[in-house]
Amino acid sequence: MKKAFMFKSMRVVVVLALSVAIAAALITLRPEAQRQVRTETGPLVEVLSVKAEDLNMIIDGYGTVKPRETLKLVAEIRGQIVDIHSSFKEGSFIKKGVVLIKIDPRTYRLEVDRQKIQIEQTKAEIKKLRQEIKNFDASIKISKADVALAQTDFARLKKLSIRNVVAQTTLDQAEQRYLASLDRLQGLKNQLALTGPLKEQLEAQRNMGKVMLRQAKLDLEKTGIIATFDGWVLEKSIEKGQHVNSGQYMGSIY
């Protein structure tokens, strides 16, 4: 019994010794721990290249839309409408420079021609008057010579009559010729003086004719109603063949 107890004790000691030896070996042979640096990572993202492009934006809103420009078409002259452009109707688009409405231009063309003729007639009258002035100047020059001659003859005969060399009737005739020459000279001077105001009147008439001609040409231009910008027809209130008066509303564009 004693031997058996000792044998069991020896086995326990041997097992403990082996366990200690194995534990020591494991500790000795254990690999040294390495320190790791912690790195922070961000969230996963997707990278895209940016491109510039036009996008149609739809905006809902409420309000009143007003055009930037609005043109009211008003007749500046009277006459019959002879033509209306095919685009001049409500809602249609029109281009700048298009003749929208045409008023009969014949009367206004005739007025332009009449004023041109009137100016030419006035010019002819001024030319004629200038020639008359030259003729008066020449006649006055001759008349002055006649006066001088008649005066000399009358003075000579007067001296002779004092000595009773010539008859009184001869002296009287010489005096009448002298007075008549003076009267003719004065008449020519009076006529020449009247040419001044007449010339001024004709020149004023010519200038007025030029003004009237410009007005006639302007009225002729007004026979065509032209669109001054690209736009849309808002309203049309006239028809072909209709007679319009100056100041009458015919429509509008915007």
C-alpha positions in Angstrom: 0.0 0.0 0.0 2.8 2.3 0.9 4.6 1.6 -2.4 1.4 2.2 -4.4 0.9 5.6 -2.7 4.4 6.7 -3.5 4.0 5.6 -7.1 0.9 7.8 -7.6 2.7 10.8 -5.9 5.6 10.5 -8.3 3.2 10.5 -11.3 1.6 13.7 -10.2 4.9 15.4 -9.7 6.1 14.2 -13.1 2.9 15.5 -14.8 3.2 18.9 -13.0 6.9 19.2 -14.0 6.1 18.5 -17.6 3.2 21.0 -17.6 5.5 23.7 -16.2 8.2 22.9 -18.7 5.8 23.0 -21.6 4.3 26.3 -20.4 7.8 27.8 -20.1 8.7 26.7 -23.6 5.5 28.2 -25.0 6.2 31.5 -23.4 9.8 31.5 -24.6 9.0 30.6 -28.2 6.0 33.0 -28.4 6.4 35.6 -31.4 6.8 39.2 -30.4 3.7 41.3 -31.0 4.1 44.1 -33.6 2.4 47.5 -33.1 0.1 48.4 -36.0 -0.6 52.0 -37.0 -4.3 52.6 -37.4 -5.3 54.3 -40.7 -8.6 56.1 -41.0 -10.6 55.5 -44.1 -13.4 57.7 -45.5 -16.7 56.7 -47.0 -16.7 55.1 -50.4 -17.7 57.6 -53.1 -18.0 57.7 -57.0 -16.1 60.4 -58.9 -17.7 61.8 -62.1 -16.3 64.3 -64.7 -18.3 67.6 -64.8 -19.6 68.6 -68.3 -21.3 72.0 -69.2 -24.6 71.6 -70.9 -27.9 73.5 -71.4 -30.8 72.3 -69.4 -34.5 73.2 -69.9 -35.8 74.5 -66.6 -39.5 74.4 -66.0 -40.7 77.1 -63.7 -44.3 77.4 -62.6 -45.6 80.8 -61.9 -48.5 83.2 -62.1 -48.6 86.8 -63.4 -49.3 89.2 -66.3 -47.0 89.0 -69.3 -46.4 92.3 -71.1 -44.6 92.7 -74.4 -41.4 94.8 -74.4 -42.6 96.8 -77.4 -46.0 97.5 -78.7 -46.7 99.4 -82.0 -50.2 100.8 -82.6 -50.8 101.1 -86.4 -52.6 104.5 -87.0 -53.2 106.0 -90.4 -51.4 109.3 -90.8 -53.2 110.1 -94.1 -56.6 109.4 -95.6 -57.4 107.0 -98.5 -58.5 103.6 -99.6 -56.6 100.5 -98.5 -55.4 98.7 -101.6 -53.2 96.0 -100.1 -52.7 94.1 -96.8 -49.8 91.8 -96.3 -50.7 88.1 -96.0 -48.9 87.9 -92.6 -50.9 90.7 -91.1 -53.5 88.7 -89.2 -53.9 88.1 -85.5 -51.3 85.7 -84.1 -49.1 85.7 -87.1 -45.3 86.5 -87.0 -44.0 89.4 -89.1 -40.5 90.5 -90.0 -39.1 93.9 -89.6 -39.4 96.1 -92.7 -42.5 94.3 -94.1 -45.1 96.7 -95.6 -48.2 95.6 -93.6 -50.8 98.0 -95.1 -50.8 99.9 -98.4 -53.0 103.0 -98.8 -53.8 104.1 -102.4 -50.7 106.3 -103.3 -52.0 107.7 -106.7 -53.4 110.9 -105.3 -50.2 111.5 -103.3 -48.0 110.8 -106.3 -50.0 113.4 -108.3 -49.4 115.9 -105.5 -45.7 115.3 -105.6 -45.7 115.9 -109.4 -47.9 119.0 -109.0 -45.5 120.6 -106.5 -42.5 119.8 -108.8 -44.3 121.6 -111.7 -45.2 124.5 -109.5 -41.6 124.9 -108.4 -40.4 124.8 -112.0 -43.0 127.5 -113.0 -41.8 129.7 -110.2 -38.2 129.3 -111.2 -39.2 130.3 -114.8 -41.0 133.4 -113.5 -37.9 134.3 -111.4 -35.7 133.9 -114.4 -38.0 136.0 -116.5 -38.1 138.7 -113.8 -34.3 138.8 -113.7 -34.2 139.3 -117.4 -36.7 142.1 -117.1 -34.6 143.8 -114.4 -31.6 143.7 -116.8 -33.8 145.2 -119.5 -35.0 147.9 -117.2 -31.4 148.7 -116.3 -30.5 149.0 -120.0 -33.6 151.1 -120.7 -32.8 153.4 -117.8 -29.3 153.9 -119.1 -30.7 154.9 -122.5 -33.4 157.0 -121.0 -30.8 159.0 -119.0 -28.9 159.7 -122.2 -32.2 160.9 -123.8 -32.8 163.2 -120.8 -29.3 164.6 -121.0 -29.7 165.2 -124.7 -33.2 166.8 -124.4 -32.0 168.9 -121.5 -29.0 170.2 -123.5 -31.2 171.0 -126.5 -33.8 172.8 -124.4 -31.1 174.9 -122.7 -29.5 175.8 -126.1 -32.9 176.8 -127.6 -33.7 178.8 -124.4 -30.6 180.9 -124.8 -31.4 181.5 -128.5 -35.0 182.5 -127.7 -33.7 185.2 -125.4 -32.1 186.8 -128.4 -35.2 186.1 -130.5 -33.3 183.8 -132.8 -35.8 180.9 -132.5 -39.6 180.9 -132.3 -41.3 180.4 -129.0 -43.1 177.3 -130.4 -39.7 175.7 -131.1 -38.6 176.4 -127.5 -41.9 175.0 -126.2 -41.4 171.8 -128.2 -37.9 171.3 -126.9 -39.2 171.8 -123.4 -41.9 169.2 -123.9 -39.3 166.7 -125.3 -37.2 167.3 -122.2 -40.1 166.8 -119.8 -41.3 163.7 -121.6 -37.8 162.1 -121.4 -37.8 162.8 -117.6 -41.2 161.2 -117.4 -40.0 158.1 -119.3 -37.0 157.8 -117.0 -39.0 158.1 -113.9 -41.5 155.5 -115.2 -38.7 153.0 -115.8 -37.3 153.6 -112.4 -40.7 153.0 -110.9 -41.1 149.8 -112.8 -37.6 148.7 -111.7 -38.5 149.4 -108.1 -41.5 147.2 -108.3 -39.4 144.2 -109.4 -37.8 144.1 -105.9 -41.0 143.0 -104.0 -42.1 140.8 -106.9 -38.7 139.0 -106.8 -39.0 138.5 -103.1 -42.6 137.2 -103.5 -41.5 134.7 -106.2 -38.5 133.5 -104.2 -40.8 133.0 -101.2 -43.2 131.2 -103.4 -40.4 128.9 -104.6 -39.3 128.2 -101.1 -42.8 127.4 -100.1 -43.1 125.1 -103.1 -40.0 123.2 -101.8 -41.7 122.8 -98.4 -44.9 121.6 -100.0 -42.9 119.2 -102.1 -41.2 117.7 -99.0 -44.6 117.4 -97.4 -46.1 115.7 -100.5 -43.2 113.2 -100.5 -43.7 112.6 -96.8 -47.4 111.9 -97.3 -46.5 109.6 -100.2 -44.2 107.6 -97.9 -47.0 107.4 -95.3 -49.1 105.4 -97.8 -47.1 102.3 -96.7 -47.4 101.1 -93.1 -44.2 99.3 -92.2 -43.3 97.0 -89.3 -40.5 98.6 -87.4 -39.4 95.4 -85.6 -39.9 91.6 -85.7 -43.0 90.7 -83.8 -46.5 89.2 -83.7 -49.8 90.7 -84.8 -51.9 91.4 -81.7 -54.9 92.9 -83.5 -56.1 93.7 -87.0 -59.1 96.1 -87.4 -59.2 96.9 -91.1 -59.9 95.2 -94.4 -58.8 95.6 -98.0 -60.9 98.2 -99.9 -61.8 100.0 -96.7 -61.4 103.8 -96.6 -59.5 105.2 -93.6 -59.1 108.7 -92.3 -56.1 110.3 -90.7 -55.7 109.1 -87.1 -57.8 106.0 -87.6 -56.6 102.9 -85.6 -55.8 99.9 -87.9 -54.2 97.3 -85.6 -51.2 96.6 -83.4 -48.1 94.4 -83.2 -45.8 93.5 -80.4 
